[in-house]
């Protein structure tokens, strides 16, 4: 009888050891999975923030494109860059500007 009890005890100890090792591995893998999940959630949040900022930038660019197609923008550019004026406008210059343009 001793042999059977001894074998049973050894088998039970071996089974217990295997179960403990498996539990340890599962706990370790769960920790790794949670850390990976946390990293992925942070990356997702960063991507969502970047997406929102790019959507805002796109909206601003679309507004600028629409503005650049207006008559007021074209007139403004003609005045600033080309120095054009409307036929009924009177141009007043101060003396500093007159001297600079004469040089």
Secondary structure, DSSP 8 states (H G I E B T S, - for coil): -HHHHHHHHHHHHHHHHHHHHHHHHHHHHHHHHHHHHHHHHHHHHHHHHHHHHHHHHHHHHHHHHHHHTSHHHHHHHHHHHH----TT------HHHHHHHH-
